Every structure is written in structure tokens, then in C-alpha cells.
């Protein structure tokens, strides 16, 4: 699990814990906490059979030679023994399903209409989330909470007892709806997002030796970075799109937002499920969120994927129109081959 994954889980389960802190301060706090926890555990006596109680976290005991590893023992599990232990009676298939639904990116499940929505960052995710909250009757409350829909999704919806309860619904009772985007087009969007927001600044500096704040980055250099990443476990903004749920339950309905009209696809899904059909023209919040566009620029004679672009260009433009050159397509097709095969994206 990466630090970003850990932070996402904390934000989902304890939304107030890190509220109000700047992102840089949150990362420093988490790193310092984990470092002190590790040092404190390694300083404990070496007795294997003597668990160490860590306040608020539970009990730990050593499972390897000193300094090589500890295994977490949840406090509730430590107090129970034998087959009566919580979860012991759950069959492996059900256990795997619940684990997938509660993964780093928890699934959104509609409690009334019994469908599970899967989406990925940079793949029409904001539109999909606003639509989902609209079908739940939560769009007004969510927009009042924050203009950015993912704030409510993470801090309120996913952390609610009602949404947690839906993750206990058996797979066979749910219809899985998957919204994806062409992985090559998504990589272009990920590049602009990484450059403009600096979410991958530290990793790019570490792996490429370039500081995107001061030196900028070309699309080919971003692909160099992707080639060094574990694309199944990295930051979700450029991670491969497959969700843990899909490995257990293939999507019943797949909407590729690059190949079909997203709103028409969602309306078709609503009809299939016997739901009220959304009037997307009247869903103002969705259009307001999607109204920010970066102006394109004319070709300056250079291959666009070789041009070093700046953070300011990523945020406000001008921005190249055609970054997917033949070379970029070739490299990305290899990196995202699993997504292309899984979602049958033609090239």
C-alpha cells in the first residue's frame, strides 16, 4: 500500500482526522507517525509470544527475525479464539467479494436499485459520481458541501454507515456498471493533471530527476515515468483502470465514454434498471464542473509529444491539440494493454 492509498483510506473512514491540514502537512504527519510507530515496535523485546499493545491501533507481534517485520493482530480478533472469531463463518467467495468492495477505492453501491458503480480518475469520474449522487437524491446536499463532488463522495458518502452496509450485499444481487475511458486518451488527461496539479511531482523527480514545477515535462517524458511505475498499484490517476471488483464480477454494463455518449449510456442503464430517467440537460452542477476547458493551440511544427510543457500551460493553456503521436500511441498501447484488452478498445 502506498502513502497515497493509506491517506485515501483514512479520508474515507475517518474524514475529520486530517480535515483542514494542507496536503504537504498531512504527508509529513503521516510519514512521521509511521516512522515513530516502526521505531517503537523495533525497539520492543524480541519475545515472539509477547504481543505489543499500541494505543488505539491494536496489538502487534514479531513474525520474523528482529528488525524484519511485524504482523498486526486486530484487538477484537485477539480477544476471541477458535471458529467463533468474527468473519470465520464467512465463505471464501463472500469474503473475497467484501474485500474487493472495501478496497482502496471502495465501490459505490445504490441501496435501492441494487447496482454497483465502478469508475476511474480521469475517466468521466466526476460526471459519473454526480449522476450517482443525483440518483440517490443527494446532489443538492453534496453540492452544498463542496463544488467538487469527490469531496462529498470521500468524506461523507463512502464513510456513511448506509454505504458501508451496501458492501455486504452479495455479488449475485448486484448489477455492475462500469464507466471507462480510452486508456490512451486517459493518459493524455493524466499527463495534464500530473503537470497542472503536481500530484506526481515527487515521484517524477525521484524517477526522472525532473522538477515539474520549474522544468516542465514533455508527454514522452511522462510516458518514460509511466514505464517505471507499477501501473496496477500506483496513483489512481494513471493506474490501470481495472478494479478489484471486476476480477470477481465482470461488468454487466460497460460504458466507454470515449466511444459513446456518456449521458445516453446512463439513461439506457436507468431504463434497464427501472429507474427514473435523468434529464442531464437540467443537471446544472454536472455542466458547471465540466465547463472548464483548456484552449488548444495550433501546431508549431514540432511533434507535440516532444514539446516540454509547463505547469502554467497545463492549468490555463495553451495546450497541444494532438499529443497522441504514432510513437506515443505505440508506447502507451504496450503499457495499457490490459485495459485495452479488458475493455475492447480498438486502435
N, C-alpha and C positions, 0 to 999 in steps of 0.2 A: 504494500500500500504506500503510495506517495504522500508527501505532506499535503498536497492539494486535495487528495482523496480524503485524508483524515479531517481536514478542515471542512470539507463538504458534508461529511457525516456529522460532525459536531454542530454545524449550522442547521442540519435537518432535524437533529434530535434535541438539541439544546440551543434554540435560536437566540436566547438572551445572553448566552455565556460570553460571546465576543462582540455583542452589539456596541456600536459607537466607536470601536477601535479602528484606526487606519489599517489597511491591508498589510503594510510593512510592519507595523507594530504587532499585528496578530501573528505573523510568521515568526518574528523574533521571540514572542512569548511562547509559542508552541515549541520552537526549537529548544529554547532554554528549559522548558518544562520536561521535554522528553530526555534531554541530556542529563538533567538532575535526577530524573527517575532511573535512568540507566546506571548512572554512577552510584546511586543509593543502593540499587539491587546488587551490583557487582561488589559492593563493599560488605555485603552480608556474609555471615559464616557459611562455610561450604556444605553444611549438612543437607543432604538431599531430602530427607524426610521432615524437614522443619520449614513449612511454608512461611513466607514473609507477608504480613498484612500491610497493605498500602492504603492509607486513609482514602475513602470514597471510591477507590478503584477496585479493591478486592485483594485476593491472595496470589502470590507468585511462589513458584518453587523451581529450583535449578533442574534442568534436564540434560545438561552436558557438563563437560569439564569447566572449572571456574573460568569466568570471562567469556564463555562461548554461547550462552543462551539461557533464557528463562521461559517457562510456559505459564500463561495466565490461567488461574483457576477462578472462575466466577464465584462470588461469595455464596450465592444460593445453591450452586452445584456442590460446593464444598461441604454444605451443611446436610446434604442429602446423599444417600448411598443406595446402590442396588438399582433394580429395574424401575423403582418408583420415581427416580430422578426426572425432573422436568424435561419433556421432549423425548424421553426414552421410548415411549409407546408410539411415537410418530413414525410411519413407514418411511423408508429412504426416498421414495419418489416425492412424497409430500414435503419432506424436509428439504430436498433439493429445490423444489418449487418456491417454498417460502424464503429460502436463502437467496434465490435469484430475484424475487420481488423486493427484497430488502438489501439489494446490492448497493454499491457506492452511489449509483444513480437509481434510487428507488422508482419503481413503476408507478404511474398514476392510474388508479382504478376507479371507475364510475360505480358507486354502490347501487344505484337504481337500475341502470341499464346493463350492468354486468359486462363492461368492456374494459380492456387494459390498453392504455395509450403508451406507445414507445416512440421516442423522438431522440434526436441527437443535436448538440450545439452546432450551429452553422447549417442547419438543415430545416429551415422554416420552423424552428422550435418555438419562437415567440408567438407566431400565429397559431400553432397547434395548442400551445398552453392557454392562450387567451380563449380560443374556441372551447377547450375542455372546461375552463372555469365558467364560461358562459353557459354551457350545458348543465353545470352544477348549480346555476343561479348565483354564482359568486363573483361575477365580473365587476359589478359595481363596488362591492366591498374590497375586492382585490385592487382595483384602480385607485380607490380612496387611500389604500395602504401605501401604494407606490405606483408610479407611472411605469416602472419596469416590471413586467409580470412575473419574472423569476424571483423577485424579492418575496412576493406573497407565496409563490409556489414553495420556495425553500423554507421560509421562516414560519409560515402558517399552515399551508395545506398539507405538505408532506409530514409535518411534525404533529398534525392533529391526531387525536385518538381515533376519529372516524376513518381517516385514510389508513392508519396503521391496521385497523381492523379488516379493511378490504384485502390486505395482503395475506389473510388467512383463507380467502375464498379459493377453493380447489381450481386447478387449471381447466378442468373439463367444463366448468361452469362459466368460463370467461371467453369472450371473443377478443382476439389480439389484433389491434390496429397499429400498423407501423407506418410512420412518415419518414421518408429518407430523401436524400438529395444525391444527384450525380456526384460521385466521390471526387472527380477531377474539378468540377465547378466548386465543390465544397472546399477543396484545397486552396483555391484562389481566395475564397472568402476567409478561410483560416489564416492565410498569409496577411491579408489586410488587417484582420482582427489582431493578430500577434504583433504586427508592426505598430498599429494605432493605439492599442491598449497596453502593450508591453507585458502581456500575461506570460510570455515565454522568454522574456528578456534575459533572465538569469541563466536559463538552460541554453539559450543560443550563445550567450557569452562564454559559458563553460565549454560548449562543444565546438563552437566555430571560432571563438576568440573575437567576436564582433559585438560591440555595444550598440544595440539598435537605436538607443536614444541619440547617439552622437554620430554614428557611422552609417546608419540606414542599412538596407538589406535589399538584395535582388530576389526575384522569385526563384531563380536557380539556387541561390544560396539557402533559401528557405527549404527547398527540396533536399539540399545537402543535409540540413538539420533533420528533416523528417527521416532520412535514410539512417540516421544514427539513433532514432527513437525506437522504443518498443511500442509499436502502434496499437497494441492490444491493451496497454496498461499505462499510457502516458496521459497528458492533459486531455480532457474530453473534447476540447475544441479542435484537435486534429487527430484524435484517436479514431480507429476504425469504428464503423457505426454499429456493429453487431452488439446487442445487449444480451446479458446472461439469460434473460427470459427466452430469447429466440432459440437458444440451444436446446431448450426443453419443449417449446411450443412454437412452431413456425407461425409467422403471421397469417391470420385468416384474411386480412385485407391489407394490401400494400399500396401506399400512395407515394409515387416518386414525384416530388414537387418540381423536378427539372423536366419531367416528361409529360406531365398532365396538370390541369388546373387544380390547385390545392383545394380551393373552396368548393368546386364542383364535386371533387372526390369526397370531401367531408359531407356534403349534402347527400350524396349517394349512400354513404355509410349510415347517415341518420335515418334515411328511409329504410334501409336494410334492418336496422335495429328497432324500428317503430318509434323513433324519437321525433320531437318537433324539429322541423327543418329550419336551420339558421338563416336569417337574412343577413348575409355578410356585408351587403352594401350599407346596412344600418348599424353595423358593429364598429362604431366610431373609434374606439380605443385601438382596435387592431390596425386600422388605417393610419392613425396618428403615430403608432410605434414604427410602422413600416415606411413612413413618409420621408425619412432621412436618406438621401441618396448622394453619392459622391459623383461629381461631374467627370465625364470621360474626357480624354484628350486625344488629339489626332496623332497618328503615327509619326514619330520623329526620325524615322529611317533606321533605327536600331531595333534588334529583336527585343521585344518588350520584357521578356523574362530575364534579360541580362542587365537591364537598367537598375541601378541602385536607387531605391525609393526611400523617402524619409518618413519619419513618424507623422510629420505635419501633413504630408500628402495623403497618407493613409486615413487621417482624420477628416481632412477638409478638401482633398483633391488639389490639383488634377491627378487623375488615376488612369493608368493604361487601360485601353479597351480590350486588348487581346493578349493576355498573359499565357494562355494555353497554346504555346508554340508546339510544333511536332516533337521537339526534344522534351519539353515539359510533359506532354501527354505520354510519351513513351516511358519516362521515369515514374510518373505517378501511377500509370497503369500497372506497373510492376509492384509498387508499394501498396496499392489498394486493390490488388487482385481479388482478395477475399470479398470485399464489398461489391465489386463488380460482378463476381460470380453469384454471390448470395442474392443480390437484388436485380440480376439480369439487366445490367446497364449496358447497352450497346455502344461500341466505339468503332 
